[in-house]
Amino acid sequence: MRSEPVLLVIAHGSRDPRHAATVHALVERVRSLRPGLRVETGFLDFNVPSAPGVLESLAAEGVRDVVALPLLLTRAFHAKADIPAVLRDAPARLRIRQADVLGPSPLLLSALERRLYEAGLTPADKSSTGVVLASAGSSDPEAIAVIASLARDWWRTGWCAVMPAFASASLPRTEDAVRDLRALGCARVAVAPYVLAPGFLPDRIARGAAGADVLADVLGAAPEVARVLLARYDAARRPAVAALGA
């Protein structure tokens, strides 16, 4: 019986040690949800092991099939350029499929709500609370459009209002969105970081949330995030399964 492809989670990396620790915690949760699946982690920058190094090691072991999953919430530069470049340079003996990025997904909205409730809100607070959906930001129009669409979808679940904000590259900033939600008349304002791990830009989001009533934690190793990750892996490996007559 053929073994499942190795899942290689490719994260950007950061000088902030909290980033790698959070990535590893998420990967451990994925392993706990899918015992027997081999899951490896590689970074594009700052942290080890590097994604190219992991690919070299897998090839040296005799691994043939790999699903490379970008640990990203939107399809921006890293998903469209950096990671494909790494995969193109991988050893030729590896058969690699690049999985989709994690977002958008209803499960990620559930994870955002989980973090808000952990920060002190309750479902009864939804109709009177405005939420800032605070992402890292991007110069890619597709990524910005996805965040705007996600904010609209989340607002339809019953929040007083949901406004997107960005820590870099795009406007508005978190602090501007907090002020705008106050002006709309929301009784309270919460900031929900739509980021996976702590670091420079999440810290900027936190500073911008100084005028809010509630600041949620990053998505991190939330179980919903791990489930999305496995769903993307399964979707990427299906063509191979179908080709085997499964």
C-alpha positions as CSV (number, residue, x, y, z in Angstrom):
1,M,0.0,0.0,0.0
2,R,1.4,3.4,-1.0
3,S,2.1,5.7,1.9
4,E,0.6,9.2,2.1
5,P,2.6,12.1,0.7
6,V,4.7,13.9,3.3
7,L,3.1,17.2,4.4
8,L,5.7,20.0,4.3
9,V,4.3,23.1,6.1
10,I,6.2,26.1,4.7
11,A,6.2,29.2,7.0
12,H,7.7,32.6,6.3
13,G,9.8,32.8,9.5
14,S,10.6,35.7,11.8
15,R,13.4,37.0,14.1
16,D,10.7,36.9,16.8
17,P,11.1,33.5,18.6
18,R,7.4,33.5,19.3
19,H,6.7,33.0,15.6
20,A,8.5,29.7,15.2
21,A,7.2,28.4,18.6
22,T,3.6,29.1,17.4
23,V,4.3,27.4,14.0
24,H,5.6,24.3,15.8
25,A,2.6,24.2,18.1
26,L,0.3,24.3,15.2
27,V,2.2,21.5,13.4
28,E,2.0,19.4,16.6
29,R,-1.8,19.9,16.7
30,V,-2.0,18.8,13.0
31,R,0.0,15.6,13.9
32,S,-2.4,14.9,16.8
33,L,-5.4,15.2,14.5
34,R,-3.8,12.9,11.8
35,P,-1.7,10.2,13.6
36,G,0.6,8.5,11.1
37,L,0.8,11.4,8.7
38,R,4.4,12.6,8.4
39,V,4.4,16.4,8.9
40,E,7.6,18.5,8.4
41,T,8.2,22.2,8.9
42,G,10.4,24.4,6.8
43,F,10.9,28.2,6.8
44,L,11.6,30.7,4.0
45,D,13.8,33.0,6.2
46,F,15.2,33.6,9.6
47,N,14.4,30.2,11.2
48,V,15.7,26.7,10.7
49,P,15.2,24.2,9.2
50,S,14.9,26.0,5.9
51,A,12.4,24.8,3.4
52,P,15.0,24.0,0.7
53,G,17.0,22.1,3.3
54,V,14.0,20.0,4.3
55,L,13.3,19.1,0.7
56,E,16.9,18.0,0.2
57,S,16.7,15.8,3.3
58,L,13.5,14.2,2.2
59,A,14.9,13.4,-1.2
60,A,18.1,12.0,0.4
61,E,15.8,9.7,2.5
62,G,14.1,8.4,-0.6
63,V,10.8,10.2,-0.2
64,R,9.0,10.6,-3.5
65,D,5.7,12.5,-2.8
66,V,5.4,15.8,-1.0
67,V,2.5,18.2,-0.5
68,A,4.0,21.6,0.2
69,L,1.5,23.8,2.1
70,P,2.1,27.6,2.4
71,L,1.3,28.6,6.0
72,L,-0.4,31.8,4.7
73,L,-3.9,33.2,5.0
74,T,-4.0,34.8,1.5
75,R,-2.5,34.3,-1.9
76,A,0.0,37.1,-2.0
77,F,3.6,37.4,-3.0
78,H,5.0,34.5,-0.9
79,A,2.4,32.0,-2.2
80,K,2.7,33.2,-5.8
81,A,6.5,33.8,-6.1
82,D,8.7,32.8,-3.2
83,I,7.3,29.3,-2.5
84,P,6.9,28.3,-6.1
85,A,10.6,29.3,-6.7
86,V,11.7,27.1,-3.8
87,L,9.7,24.2,-5.1
88,R,11.1,24.6,-8.6
89,D,14.6,24.3,-7.2
90,A,13.8,21.1,-5.2
91,P,15.5,17.8,-6.1
92,A,14.1,16.5,-9.3
93,R,13.2,13.1,-7.8
94,L,10.6,14.6,-5.6
95,R,7.0,14.9,-6.8
96,I,5.7,18.0,-5.2
97,R,2.2,19.5,-5.2
98,Q,1.7,23.0,-3.8
99,A,-1.5,23.1,-1.7
100,D,-3.7,26.2,-1.5
101,V,-3.2,28.8,1.2
102,L,-5.4,28.5,4.3
103,G,-7.8,31.3,3.7
104,P,-10.6,32.0,3.1
105,S,-12.5,29.4,5.1
106,P,-15.5,29.4,7.4
107,L,-13.3,27.5,9.8
108,L,-11.0,30.5,10.1
109,L,-14.0,32.7,11.0
110,S,-14.8,30.2,13.7
111,A,-11.2,30.4,14.9
112,L,-11.5,34.2,15.0
113,E,-14.6,34.0,17.1
114,R,-13.0,31.5,19.4
115,R,-10.2,34.0,20.1
116,L,-12.6,36.8,20.7
117,Y,-14.6,34.7,23.2
118,E,-11.4,33.6,24.9
119,A,-10.6,37.4,25.3
120,G,-13.8,38.0,27.2
121,L,-16.7,38.4,24.7
122,T,-19.7,36.2,24.6
123,P,-22.1,35.3,21.8
124,A,-24.6,37.7,23.4
125,D,-22.2,40.6,22.7
126,K,-22.2,40.2,19.0
127,S,-25.0,42.5,18.0
128,S,-23.5,45.4,20.0
129,T,-19.8,44.8,19.2
130,G,-17.9,46.2,16.2
131,V,-14.9,44.1,15.1
132,V,-11.7,45.2,13.4
133,L,-10.5,42.3,11.2
134,A,-6.8,43.2,11.4
135,S,-4.5,41.5,8.9
136,A,-0.8,42.0,8.2
137,G,-1.5,43.8,4.9
138,S,-0.4,43.3,1.3
139,S,0.2,45.3,-1.9
140,D,-1.5,42.5,-3.8
141,P,-5.1,43.5,-4.8
142,E,-6.3,39.9,-4.7
143,A,-5.2,39.6,-1.0
144,I,-6.9,42.9,-0.1
145,A,-10.1,41.8,-1.8
146,V,-10.1,38.6,0.1
147,I,-9.9,40.4,3.5
148,A,-12.7,42.8,2.5
149,S,-14.9,39.9,1.5
150,L,-14.1,38.0,4.7
151,A,-15.1,41.1,6.7
152,R,-18.4,41.2,4.9
153,D,-19.1,37.5,5.4
154,W,-18.3,37.8,9.1
155,W,-20.5,40.9,9.6
156,R,-23.5,38.8,8.2
157,T,-23.1,36.4,11.1
158,G,-24.5,39.0,13.5
159,W,-21.8,41.5,14.6
160,C,-22.7,45.2,14.9
161,A,-20.1,45.8,12.2
162,V,-16.9,44.3,10.9
163,M,-14.2,46.5,9.3
164,P,-10.9,45.3,7.7
165,A,-7.7,47.0,8.7
166,F,-4.0,46.4,7.8
167,A,-0.7,46.6,9.7
168,S,1.2,47.5,6.5
169,A,1.0,48.2,2.8
170,S,-2.7,49.1,2.8
171,L,-5.2,51.3,4.7
172,P,-6.9,51.7,7.0
173,R,-4.7,51.0,10.0
174,T,-6.1,49.2,13.1
175,E,-6.4,52.5,15.1
176,D,-8.4,54.1,12.3
177,A,-10.8,51.3,12.1
178,V,-11.3,51.4,15.9
179,R,-12.2,55.1,15.7
180,D,-14.6,54.4,12.7
181,L,-16.5,51.7,14.6
182,R,-16.8,54.0,17.6
183,A,-18.3,56.7,15.2
184,L,-20.8,54.1,13.9
185,G,-22.2,53.8,17.4
186,C,-21.0,50.3,18.3
187,A,-21.2,49.9,22.1
188,R,-17.9,48.1,22.2
189,V,-15.0,47.5,19.8
190,A,-12.9,44.4,19.5
191,V,-9.8,43.8,17.4
192,A,-9.4,40.3,15.9
193,P,-5.9,39.8,14.5
194,Y,-6.2,37.8,11.3
195,V,-2.6,36.5,11.6
196,L,-1.2,33.1,12.4
197,A,1.7,33.9,14.7
198,P,3.2,36.7,16.8
199,G,5.8,39.0,15.4
200,F,6.5,42.5,14.2
201,L,3.2,43.2,12.3
202,P,1.0,41.5,14.9
203,D,2.7,43.7,17.5
204,R,1.8,46.7,15.4
205,I,-1.8,45.5,15.3
206,A,-1.8,45.3,19.1
207,R,-0.5,48.8,19.5
208,G,-3.3,50.0,17.1
209,A,-5.8,48.3,19.3
210,A,-5.0,50.5,22.3
211,G,-8.4,52.3,22.0
212,A,-10.4,49.1,21.7
213,D,-12.3,47.3,24.5
214,V,-11.0,43.8,23.5
215,L,-7.9,42.5,21.8
216,A,-8.0,38.9,20.7
217,D,-4.9,36.6,20.4
218,V,-3.5,35.5,17.1
219,L,-5.0,32.5,15.4
220,G,-2.0,30.3,16.4
221,A,-2.6,26.6,17.0
222,A,-6.4,26.9,17.2
223,P,-8.0,23.6,16.3
224,E,-9.9,25.1,13.4
225,V,-6.7,26.3,11.8
226,A,-5.3,22.7,12.1
227,R,-8.4,21.4,10.4
228,V,-8.1,23.8,7.5
229,L,-4.5,22.8,7.1
230,L,-5.5,19.2,6.8
231,A,-8.3,20.0,4.4
232,R,-5.9,21.8,2.1
233,Y,-3.5,18.8,2.3
234,D,-6.3,16.4,1.4
235,A,-7.4,18.5,-1.5
236,A,-3.9,18.7,-2.9
237,R,-3.2,15.0,-2.7
238,R,-6.5,13.9,-4.3
239,P,-5.3,13.9,-7.9
240,A,-2.6,11.4,-7.0
241,V,-5.2,9.2,-5.2
242,A,-7.5,9.3,-8.2
243,A,-4.6,8.4,-10.5
244,L,-4.0,5.3,-8.4
245,G,-7.6,4.2,-9.0
246,A,-8.8,5.0,-5.5
